[in-house]
Amino acid sequence: MARLLLSILAVIWAVLPAAAQQSARQLSSELTWHDNITNAERPQDRLADLEWRTEFRLGGQRIFTGGHRVLGSVGLRAEAWARFGGLNLIAPGFAGGWEFKPGLGPHRPVFAAEAEGEGVAATEGARQGRGGSGRLVVRQRIGASWLLTAGHEWRRFDARGRAFDRTGREWQLRAAWSAGTLWSLTAEARERVGDVVSYSQPPRPDLEAIGKPITLVDTFEQDVPWIAYYFKARTRSGAVELQRTLGRSALTLRHEYRHTLHAGPGYKNHLTSLRFSTPF
């Protein structure tokens, strides 16, 4: 998988700089309330926090005959947390993609292959690392108001601390309905299978009894270090987005629900966010 991603990105970055036919700069800023940032399986371990995420991206594209298009971008992402500064990070990255549209007209399907990579510098050294992802996407417009999107993604992150490594794959389905040019409403469903990290107050003899690898962290600034432990799980999620366009900019309100299942009790997350994005 890593070789495939590198090959795709190498081709994209060899072709794109030659003469990008269109270029764009995008800035987005988002506030998100997390009701369970600890991914806690026990009620007494559940903590909440507010995240501020900002991303700047510079991209370009080249359009070829036969319905082909190549895209590429570089970006910088920053995350800051209101209560727990140990989660703060900054991540430079790059992305690329290929799209194919067989024929003319708005109702032809669009097939895409996308890849991205980034390095993460975090306040806590064990959370630093590098990662990448690749995805296949199909988009289909229905009538004048509906846009359906289906995709499958592979993602990997290698951290300095083993507890923060993550590998997973995810299926996604989105249905977006537009009311004219100002408002749109989107429903989204996802299913992910892969590594997750949970946090808990010690002691946890049940984790030690089953030989669960654990790491002690001071991230949450409690009286004693908490336990971070990881496992493979299945996460099913659903989300609803309401977007209002403001000229070339957009304001998006989103609520997401996640339910993570595995051999243990599992856990739930609710995330509510407000995002502003604009080209410049």
TORVORO-628289 format. One record per residue (C-alpha): residue number from 1; x, y negated, z. Coordinates in nm, 3 decimals. Each point is the difference from the previous one (the first is absolute). Layout:
{atom NUM; {X; Y; Z}}
...
REM end
This chain:
{atom 1; {0.000; 0.000; 0.000}}
{atom 2; {0.282; -0.242; 0.090}}
{atom 3; {0.172; 0.063; -0.335}}
{atom 4; {-0.326; -0.061; -0.187}}
{atom 5; {-0.053; -0.334; 0.179}}
{atom 6; {0.356; -0.111; -0.070}}
{atom 7; {-0.033; 0.096; -0.367}}
{atom 8; {-0.325; -0.197; -0.041}}
{atom 9; {0.144; -0.307; 0.171}}
{atom 10; {0.326; 0.018; -0.199}}
{atom 11; {-0.191; -0.003; -0.330}}
{atom 12; {-0.223; -0.286; 0.116}}
{atom 13; {0.286; -0.218; 0.114}}
{atom 14; {0.198; 0.070; -0.316}}
{atom 15; {-0.287; -0.113; -0.222}}
{atom 16; {-0.170; -0.277; 0.195}}
{atom 17; {0.275; -0.261; 0.040}}
{atom 18; {0.063; -0.006; -0.375}}
{atom 19; {-0.296; -0.230; -0.065}}
{atom 20; {-0.292; -0.001; 0.238}}
{atom 21; {-0.300; -0.122; -0.196}}
{atom 22; {-0.188; -0.107; 0.314}}
{atom 23; {0.125; -0.072; 0.350}}
{atom 24; {-0.180; -0.075; 0.325}}
{atom 25; {0.072; -0.096; 0.358}}
{atom 26; {-0.238; 0.115; 0.271}}
{atom 27; {-0.026; -0.091; 0.369}}
{atom 28; {-0.231; 0.181; 0.241}}
{atom 29; {-0.050; -0.045; 0.373}}
{atom 30; {-0.216; 0.224; 0.216}}
{atom 31; {-0.116; 0.021; 0.363}}
{atom 32; {-0.102; 0.348; 0.120}}
{atom 33; {-0.146; 0.109; 0.334}}
{atom 34; {0.100; 0.357; 0.094}}
{atom 35; {-0.203; 0.157; 0.279}}
{atom 36; {0.238; 0.296; 0.041}}
{atom 37; {0.356; -0.084; -0.109}}
{atom 38; {0.130; 0.284; 0.217}}
{atom 39; {-0.200; 0.261; -0.196}}
{atom 40; {-0.096; 0.122; 0.344}}
{atom 41; {-0.171; 0.334; 0.052}}
{atom 42; {-0.088; -0.087; 0.361}}
{atom 43; {-0.213; -0.307; 0.092}}
{atom 44; {0.251; -0.119; 0.262}}
{atom 45; {0.274; -0.020; -0.267}}
{atom 46; {-0.195; -0.222; -0.239}}
{atom 47; {0.144; -0.349; -0.058}}
{atom 48; {-0.115; -0.274; -0.240}}
{atom 49; {0.188; -0.281; -0.173}}
{atom 50; {-0.024; -0.262; -0.275}}
{atom 51; {0.230; 0.028; -0.301}}
{atom 52; {0.099; -0.281; -0.236}}
{atom 53; {0.132; 0.125; -0.333}}
{atom 54; {0.134; -0.220; -0.280}}
{atom 55; {0.135; 0.109; -0.337}}
{atom 56; {0.160; -0.186; -0.288}}
{atom 57; {0.033; 0.174; -0.339}}
{atom 58; {0.151; -0.105; -0.332}}
{atom 59; {-0.094; 0.214; -0.297}}
{atom 60; {-0.013; 0.023; -0.374}}
{atom 61; {-0.133; 0.222; -0.275}}
{atom 62; {0.058; 0.096; -0.362}}
{atom 63; {-0.281; 0.107; -0.232}}
{atom 64; {0.075; 0.253; -0.274}}
{atom 65; {-0.200; 0.125; -0.296}}
{atom 66; {-0.229; 0.298; 0.039}}
{atom 67; {-0.153; -0.113; 0.330}}
{atom 68; {0.318; 0.030; 0.211}}
{atom 69; {0.111; -0.248; 0.265}}
{atom 70; {0.302; 0.001; 0.236}}
{atom 71; {0.001; -0.196; 0.325}}
{atom 72; {0.266; -0.077; 0.260}}
{atom 73; {0.036; -0.214; 0.311}}
{atom 74; {0.218; -0.081; 0.299}}
{atom 75; {-0.142; -0.105; 0.334}}
{atom 76; {0.055; -0.081; 0.366}}
{atom 77; {-0.239; 0.114; 0.275}}
{atom 78; {-0.001; -0.115; 0.364}}
{atom 79; {-0.210; 0.126; 0.292}}
{atom 80; {-0.033; -0.175; 0.336}}
{atom 81; {-0.202; 0.125; 0.300}}
{atom 82; {-0.160; -0.217; 0.269}}
{atom 83; {0.075; 0.220; 0.304}}
{atom 84; {0.266; 0.252; -0.094}}
{atom 85; {0.298; -0.159; -0.173}}
{atom 86; {0.176; 0.334; -0.030}}
{atom 87; {-0.224; 0.074; -0.299}}
{atom 88; {0.111; -0.310; -0.192}}
{atom 89; {0.174; 0.069; -0.331}}
{atom 90; {0.112; -0.143; -0.331}}
{atom 91; {0.015; 0.212; -0.316}}
{atom 92; {0.139; -0.093; -0.345}}
{atom 93; {-0.120; 0.227; -0.278}}
{atom 94; {-0.057; 0.056; -0.370}}
{atom 95; {-0.273; 0.165; -0.204}}
{atom 96; {-0.072; 0.102; -0.355}}
{atom 97; {-0.271; 0.163; -0.204}}
{atom 98; {-0.116; 0.117; -0.340}}
{atom 99; {-0.359; -0.034; -0.126}}
{atom 100; {-0.171; 0.148; -0.302}}
{atom 101; {-0.338; -0.104; -0.140}}
{atom 102; {-0.118; 0.220; -0.290}}
{atom 103; {-0.188; -0.246; -0.216}}
{atom 104; {-0.148; -0.348; 0.016}}
{atom 105; {-0.284; -0.135; 0.208}}
{atom 106; {-0.067; -0.044; 0.374}}
{atom 107; {-0.158; 0.345; 0.043}}
{atom 108; {0.298; 0.207; -0.103}}
{atom 109; {0.170; 0.185; 0.290}}
{atom 110; {0.343; -0.112; 0.120}}
{atom 111; {0.258; 0.260; 0.106}}
{atom 112; {0.294; -0.112; 0.216}}
{atom 113; {0.314; 0.138; 0.165}}
{atom 114; {0.154; -0.218; 0.272}}
{atom 115; {0.307; 0.020; 0.223}}
{atom 116; {0.149; -0.221; 0.270}}
{atom 117; {0.282; -0.005; 0.253}}
{atom 118; {0.100; -0.216; 0.296}}
{atom 119; {0.244; -0.037; 0.286}}
{atom 120; {-0.129; -0.084; 0.348}}
{atom 121; {0.184; -0.208; 0.261}}
{atom 122; {-0.188; 0.024; 0.331}}
{atom 123; {0.040; -0.149; 0.345}}
{atom 124; {0.042; 0.351; 0.140}}
{atom 125; {0.292; 0.170; -0.172}}
{atom 126; {-0.159; 0.347; -0.002}}
{atom 127; {-0.281; -0.132; -0.223}}
{atom 128; {0.236; -0.124; -0.271}}
{atom 129; {0.042; 0.198; -0.317}}
{atom 130; {-0.095; 0.024; -0.363}}
{atom 131; {-0.292; 0.148; -0.185}}
{atom 132; {-0.178; 0.037; -0.328}}
{atom 133; {-0.320; 0.114; -0.160}}
{atom 134; {-0.143; 0.110; -0.331}}
{atom 135; {-0.361; 0.010; -0.114}}
{atom 136; {-0.222; 0.092; -0.291}}
{atom 137; {-0.308; -0.216; -0.058}}
{atom 138; {-0.303; 0.000; -0.231}}
{atom 139; {-0.228; -0.304; -0.032}}
{atom 140; {-0.336; -0.006; -0.180}}
{atom 141; {-0.233; -0.297; -0.043}}
{atom 142; {-0.374; 0.073; -0.013}}
{atom 143; {-0.225; -0.270; -0.137}}
{atom 144; {0.081; -0.359; 0.083}}
{atom 145; {0.007; 0.035; 0.378}}
{atom 146; {0.160; 0.330; 0.105}}
{atom 147; {0.364; 0.111; 0.014}}
{atom 148; {0.088; 0.353; 0.118}}
{atom 149; {0.354; 0.094; 0.103}}
{atom 150; {0.139; 0.342; 0.092}}
{atom 151; {0.357; 0.076; 0.098}}
{atom 152; {0.244; 0.237; 0.162}}
{atom 153; {0.309; -0.121; 0.188}}
{atom 154; {0.316; 0.157; 0.140}}
{atom 155; {0.189; -0.200; 0.266}}
{atom 156; {0.316; 0.055; 0.205}}
{atom 157; {0.185; -0.210; 0.259}}
{atom 158; {0.335; 0.097; 0.152}}
{atom 159; {0.062; -0.180; 0.329}}
{atom 160; {0.304; -0.013; 0.227}}
{atom 161; {-0.207; 0.161; 0.275}}
{atom 162; {-0.141; 0.339; -0.091}}
{atom 163; {-0.332; -0.071; 0.171}}
{atom 164; {-0.070; -0.276; -0.253}}
{atom 165; {0.061; 0.200; -0.319}}
{atom 166; {-0.316; 0.034; -0.208}}
{atom 167; {-0.087; 0.214; -0.300}}
{atom 168; {-0.350; 0.031; -0.139}}
{atom 169; {-0.231; 0.012; -0.297}}
{atom 170; {-0.332; -0.178; -0.038}}
{atom 171; {-0.308; 0.009; -0.224}}
{atom 172; {-0.197; -0.320; -0.056}}
{atom 173; {-0.334; -0.098; -0.156}}
{atom 174; {-0.122; -0.361; -0.031}}
{atom 175; {-0.320; -0.146; -0.140}}
{atom 176; {-0.012; -0.378; -0.048}}
{atom 177; {-0.312; -0.200; -0.091}}
{atom 178; {0.028; -0.361; -0.116}}
{atom 179; {-0.277; -0.257; 0.031}}
{atom 180; {0.103; -0.245; -0.268}}
{atom 181; {0.348; -0.150; 0.028}}
{atom 182; {-0.010; -0.108; 0.366}}
{atom 183; {-0.091; 0.302; 0.214}}
{atom 184; {0.092; 0.369; -0.002}}
{atom 185; {-0.077; 0.289; 0.234}}
{atom 186; {0.220; 0.312; 0.017}}
{atom 187; {-0.046; 0.338; 0.170}}
{atom 188; {0.303; 0.225; 0.044}}
{atom 189; {0.060; 0.358; 0.116}}
{atom 190; {0.339; 0.160; 0.069}}
{atom 191; {0.139; 0.329; 0.122}}
{atom 192; {0.364; 0.030; 0.109}}
{atom 193; {0.200; 0.308; 0.100}}
{atom 194; {0.338; -0.058; 0.160}}
{atom 195; {0.200; -0.116; 0.301}}
{atom 196; {-0.142; -0.234; 0.263}}
{atom 197; {0.144; -0.144; 0.323}}
{atom 198; {-0.192; -0.024; 0.330}}
{atom 199; {0.099; -0.167; 0.326}}
{atom 200; {-0.083; 0.099; 0.356}}
{atom 201; {0.079; -0.079; 0.362}}
{atom 202; {0.215; 0.264; 0.167}}
{atom 203; {-0.009; 0.260; 0.133}}
{atom 204; {-0.134; 0.226; -0.274}}
{atom 205; {0.082; 0.358; 0.106}}
{atom 206; {-0.239; 0.126; -0.268}}
{atom 207; {0.227; -0.143; -0.272}}
{atom 208; {0.311; 0.147; 0.160}}
{atom 209; {-0.168; 0.339; 0.038}}
{atom 210; {-0.055; 0.032; -0.375}}
{atom 211; {0.349; -0.130; -0.081}}
{atom 212; {-0.118; -0.324; -0.156}}
{atom 213; {0.299; -0.224; -0.095}}
{atom 214; {-0.035; -0.323; 0.198}}
{atom 215; {0.174; -0.339; 0.016}}
{atom 216; {-0.019; -0.261; 0.279}}
{atom 217; {-0.073; -0.360; -0.111}}
{atom 218; {-0.033; -0.338; 0.172}}
{atom 219; {-0.210; -0.143; -0.284}}
{atom 220; {-0.309; -0.061; 0.210}}
{atom 221; {0.176; -0.170; 0.294}}
{atom 222; {-0.149; 0.221; 0.271}}
{atom 223; {0.146; 0.081; 0.343}}
{atom 224; {0.155; 0.319; -0.139}}
{atom 225; {0.098; 0.099; -0.356}}
{atom 226; {-0.277; 0.168; -0.197}}
{atom 227; {0.024; 0.321; -0.198}}
{atom 228; {-0.003; -0.008; -0.381}}
{atom 229; {-0.076; 0.335; -0.159}}
{atom 230; {-0.080; 0.097; -0.358}}
{atom 231; {-0.196; 0.272; -0.172}}
{atom 232; {-0.163; 0.085; -0.331}}
{atom 233; {-0.365; -0.096; -0.028}}
{atom 234; {-0.286; -0.078; -0.235}}
{atom 235; {-0.141; -0.353; 0.003}}
{atom 236; {-0.334; -0.085; -0.156}}
{atom 237; {-0.090; -0.365; -0.034}}
{atom 238; {-0.262; -0.230; -0.143}}
{atom 239; {0.005; -0.374; -0.057}}
{atom 240; {-0.219; -0.286; -0.121}}
{atom 241; {0.134; -0.324; -0.149}}
{atom 242; {-0.176; -0.327; -0.078}}
{atom 243; {0.196; -0.238; -0.222}}
{atom 244; {-0.064; -0.364; -0.092}}
{atom 245; {0.202; -0.158; -0.279}}
{atom 246; {0.115; -0.359; 0.052}}
{atom 247; {0.117; -0.115; -0.340}}
{atom 248; {0.309; 0.213; -0.068}}
{atom 249; {0.021; 0.104; 0.367}}
{atom 250; {-0.201; 0.257; 0.196}}
{atom 251; {-0.119; 0.050; 0.357}}
{atom 252; {-0.073; 0.361; 0.105}}
{atom 253; {-0.170; 0.134; 0.313}}
{atom 254; {0.060; 0.372; 0.059}}
{atom 255; {-0.098; 0.258; 0.260}}
{atom 256; {0.151; 0.349; 0.005}}
{atom 257; {-0.075; 0.309; 0.208}}
{atom 258; {0.247; 0.290; 0.029}}
{atom 259; {-0.040; 0.342; 0.161}}
{atom 260; {0.314; 0.209; 0.040}}
{atom 261; {-0.040; 0.374; 0.058}}
{atom 262; {0.251; 0.271; 0.092}}
{atom 263; {0.036; 0.287; 0.247}}
{atom 264; {-0.036; -0.239; 0.296}}
{atom 265; {-0.284; -0.242; 0.084}}
{atom 266; {0.087; -0.246; -0.278}}
{atom 267; {-0.068; -0.374; 0.012}}
{atom 268; {-0.195; -0.283; -0.164}}
{atom 269; {0.095; -0.346; -0.127}}
{atom 270; {-0.204; -0.308; -0.087}}
{atom 271; {0.173; -0.277; -0.197}}
{atom 272; {-0.157; -0.336; -0.089}}
{atom 273; {0.194; -0.241; -0.219}}
{atom 274; {-0.028; -0.334; -0.175}}
{atom 275; {0.233; -0.053; -0.297}}
{atom 276; {0.077; -0.304; -0.214}}
{atom 277; {0.187; 0.045; -0.328}}
{atom 278; {0.098; -0.248; -0.266}}
{atom 279; {0.224; -0.023; -0.307}}
{atom 280; {0.232; -0.296; -0.029}}
REM end
